[in-house]
Amino acid sequence: MKPISGKALKYGDNINTDIISPGAYMQLSIEKQAEHAMEGIDDDFTTKVKFLDIMVVGENFGSGSSRETAPLVLKANNIKAIVAKSFARIFYRNAINIGLPVVELDTSSIDEGDELVVDVLTGKVENLTKGEEYQGVGIPSHVLKIIEDGSLKAYLKNKARQ
């Protein structure tokens, strides 16, 4: 998988799935739910993601309910990857299952708007704005195949054809 380039959209710690994907919109399609993503803490999220497309967050991202729509609404908003100090386990796995790349590393040196290059396999993140590199935890190659195929469903279909 090629490294992912983009600009950082930064948030803090303990952002739960109810904030990422508000429950009031669960009856809507994912595309319509995506219009309300993150609105509990950022009314301008859907505007910002047009210019800032790598989410950079603190600890415990995606905690709370195991709401599968949380990573889906981020992907629907064209988030290319999420870099977090730590993820809630269920969110982490749900993100991989829908083909949304995730990397764990200390995000304290990254600021909103920084231009980043994320290597999902190695966990290395280059901050082109600051001329810095950070080493995080990459995704194992056998799991990365799910992201490369676009989702767990696509991966399993491809496996069945072999």
Secondary structure, 3 states (H helix, E strand, C coil): CCCEEEEEEECCCCCEHHHHCCHHHCCCCHHHHHCCCCCCCCCCHHHHCCCCCEEEECCCECECCCCCHHHHHHHHCCCCEEEECCECHHHHHHHHHCCCCEEECCCCCCCCCCEEEEECCCCEEEECCCCEEEECECCCHHHHHHHHHCCHHHHHHHHHHC
